Each structure stands twice: as C-alpha cells, then as structure tokens.
Amino acid sequence: MKAIIIEDEAIIADKLRDSLSEIAPHVEVQTILPSIKAARRWFSQYAQPDLLFMDIQLSDGVSFELFQYFDLRCPIIFTTAYDEYALKAFKVNSIDYLLKPIDEDELIRAMEKLKTRTAPMSLPAEVLQFMAQQATSPVRVYKEKLLTHQRNSVVMVEVNDIGLIYRDEIIFLLRNDGQSFVADYASLDEIETVLDPAFFFRANRTQIININAVDSFRPDSSGKLYLKLKINTSAPVEISREKAPLFRRWLDR
C-alpha cells in the first residue's frame, strides 16, 4: 500500500512515517509534502496513493483547498491540532480524524478502520449533534446580504450585487457598480461557506466570482483559463488547468 503524508512540520511527519513503519509495515510512504503548493504539484504529475495522511492547517493555507483542484478519491486520515474541522473532514472520504500529538494507539485504530472502510469516524459529541441537526434541515440557507465596511460606515451589501470577492491581505467585495467594500470575514474559506455555490465559484486561492459577472474567458496553451469580467478588476482572474473542467461544468449548466 502506497501512502503520502501532507504535513508542514518535519518532526511530526518523520515521527508519523516511523510509526507507520512499525505498526503497518505494508504501508510505503512515497513522499512527504510540506505545503499545498507542493501537494498540487505532486497530484498534477502522479496518480493518487492508496492512502493519504493530511494535516489541515499548513503554512500556505488550509488543505481542504486541494479538493477544489482535484477529485481526491483515496481514503484520508486527517491529522491536526484543531478539532474545529471535524465536520468538514467527515464530508469527504475520511477514515479518521486524529488530533496531534498523534497517539500510537489511535493510529493503530485508524489503520484498522481502513481495513473495513465501514467504521464511522470518532467525532466529538457536539459535532455529531450538529450533524444530526443538519440532517433534519432539507434546505441549506445561504446569505442574501453581507455585513461590510466602507470608510467609517457599516454597509449591508446584497449578495446578488457582488461580482467579485478577493483577498489582498484583507477580504474585499467588489460590487457590480464598481464600488469596493471590506468584508466582515477573516478568510475566503469562511465567506465561501455562506455563499450559494450555484452562483459563486472559487476561482483560485484569492478570488471568488459571481457567475453573472463573467463576460468571457480564454484558455492558454497550458489549459489555464483567463476570465474577463463585466466589472473592472485590478488583477486578472485565472483558473488553473486542473480546475478548468470544473469551472466549465459550473458555467455551462
């Protein structure tokens, strides 16, 4: 069995690899990837492994970003110092969710779960309760207005009027009339969860676009897409070769 470790702390990655060699000698760690950038480069060149160990908070972002670029179907064991991502981890093909420092007994149990692929994740009680509440709600409600700041005022901006959301140290909303507002969110990951994915698409790590703001796009020889929006932007909107097919399907539905 071939495995990959995505972990930006070398000591932790080496310890995990050593633990695997002892408790699961049939697992061959192909490589250790220290960042999202390195992982994207690797998955662009090689086939998916049989097993993926994935830290969540990496030096250049949150590893869930990889699911925006690749259709990762291999089983995943998440390793993290934070329990706040357990629900999100459960929604992808997770085997387990191990909190750091990783206990060897927990790692053994995770590998046992991998054999069956039927054992449920060990989630905190409050997460299980939240999941049960979500299951009883048939329709997810997305934000219709967002709280923003402009000069010295707090402004409510209609979501339908937003053409582009981008990060430039802080998060900005660019309205269709060209006005710019500072979003009351700390990250694009956070704001993405409150937007309807039928209308908003995560173009890349720094930009989210509204489908109604797209005027046209052109591919280059590498397969990347360059978008022209109906509003003026200071930076071009670029979509990677890996994500281009997903964007085309989203646009042409």
N, C-alpha and C positions, 0 to 999 in steps of 0.2 A: 504493500500500500504506500502510495506516494503522498506526502503532505507538504504544505507550505505554512510558514509562520509569518504573519504580518505583525511586527512589533518594533517600536522605535527605541526601546531600551535594551541595549545589547546584553546586559547581565541577565535580564529576565528571559530574553529569547534563548540565550545559551542554556539557562537552567531548565527551561521547558524542553529543549531538544535533548538534554541529558536525561531528564526524567522519562521522556518517551523511549529513549534507547533502553532504559531499564525495565519499564513496565509494559512496553509494547514494541519489542524488537523487530516486529514485522513492519513497522512504520518507518519509512525512509523520508527524512526531511530533505526535500530537494533544495530549498533555499530559504533564507530569512530576508524579508523585505521590510525596510525600515520606514517607509512612507507611502502615502497614497500615490505619489508620483512614480515611485519605483514599482508599486503594485500594478498601476495602469500600464506601465511599460512592459512588465512581465506578462500580464494577461493578454496583451496585444500580440505577443510573439509565441506563446506556448499554450498547450491545452490545459484545461482545468485539472487540478490534482484530485485525488480520491478524498482528501480531507483538508480543510483549511482551518488553521488557528488564527483568529483575527482579534487583535486589540482594537478598541473603539476610538479612543482619543489618541490620535497620532500628532506628530509635530507639525504637519501641514494640513490638518483638518480631521474630520470625523470619517471613519472608514465606511460608513453607510453610503458615502458618496460613490463608492465603487459600483453599487447596484444601479446607479444612473447610467453607467457606461457599459456594463457587462451583465449578461444574463447568467449569473452565477448559480449553477445547479448542484454543485458539490456540497456535501454536508459541512456545516460550520460549527466550530466550538468557539464561542466568544470568550475572550479573556480581558478583563478590565478592572480598574479600581473603582468604577462607578456602577451603582445599581439602577440609575435613572433610565438606562437604555434597555432594560429587560423586556418591556413590552414590544419595543420596535424590533428587538432581536428575535422575538417569538414569531413575528410576522414573516420572516424569511426562513430559509431552510436550516434552522438551527438544531443542533443536537443538544447543546448545553450552554450555560452562561456561568462562567467561573469568575469569581471575584479574586483580585490579587490581594495579598500574595497567594498564589495558587497552591492549595493543599494537595498533596500527592494522592490522598485517598479520594478526593473529589475528582482528580484527573482520571484515576482508575475507573470510577463510576461513570464518568463521561465516555470513556472508551468502551465500557460495557453497553452503554446506551447506543453507541454507534453500531454495535453488532446487531441489535434488534431493529433499530430505526423506528421503533414504535413507542418507546418510553417517553413520557412527557418531560418537558423541561422543569427543573426545580426553580419555581418562581416564588418570590415573596408573596405573602398572603394578600397584601394590599394591591399588588399587581394583578393577581388572579381575580380579585373582587372587581377591579376596574375593567378587566377583560369581560367579565360576566355582564357588567353594566353596558359595555359597548355592544355585546351580542344582542341585547334586548332592544337596541336602538336601530331600526331598519334603515334610517336615512341619516347620513352624516351632514351636519350643517356647517357650511363654510362662512367665513366673514363676508359681510356685504360692505362694511366700512372699516377703515383702519385709522387708528389714532396716530397722528403725525405732528411734527413741529415745523414751524416756518417763522423765522425771525424770533419774535418774542411771544408768538401765539401758538396755541394748540388747535390743530385743524383736523376735522374728520374728513377723510378722503374716500369717495365712493370707489370700491374695488373695480367696478366696470370701467372707471375713468383712468385706470392705471395702465400705461403702455409698457413700462419697463421698471424693474426693481433691480438695483445693482449695489454692489459693495465697493466702497472706496474708503477704507478704514472704518467708516460707519455705513449704515444702510440707508440708501436714498430711494424714494419713489419718484418716478418721472411721469407726470400726468399727460394725457393726450394733448392738452393745450400748451405743453412745454414747461409748465411750472414744476419745480422740484421741491420735494419735502423730505424731511428727515424722519425715518420710520422709528416707531417706538418698539423696536425689536433688536435683539443683540446679534442675531446671525440670520443668514439666508435659510439655513436649515429650519430655524424656528418659524420664520414667516411662511415658509413653504407649506407647513402643516395646516395653515388656516386658509389656504387658497384652493379653489376648485381646480383640480388637475385637468378638467375638460377645457379650461380656458388659459391656464398658466403652465408654462413649461420651463424647467430648469435647464437653460441653455449650456451653462458651464458653472464653474465654482463661484463666479462673481456676478452672474446675471440670471434673472428670471424674466421671461417675456410673456406678454398677453397675446393670444392668437389673433386678436383683432388689430394688433399693432403691426403685424407682419405684412409688408408690402411685397417683397420678393426675396429670393435667395439664389445664390450661385455656388456651385461646387468648384473645388480646385482639383488639381491632378492627384492629390493625396487622398481625396474623398471628404475633406473637411467642407463645411458649409459656411458661407458668409451671408448674413442676413441684412437686408435693407428694411428698416422700419419706417413707419409713416411719421414718426417723430424724430427730431434731430437728437443724436447721441454723440457724446464726446469720445466714446470708444466704440469700435466695431463689435458686433455681436457674432461670435464664432462658435460653431458647433463641431465637435471632434468627429473624426471618421467613425469611431466606434458608436457614437451616439446618433449619427446622422440617420440611420434607418428608423430608429425610434421616433425621431423628430418628423420624418416624412409620414409615418403612420399616424402620428398625432395630428399633423396638419391636414392630411387627406382622409378624413373620416366622415 
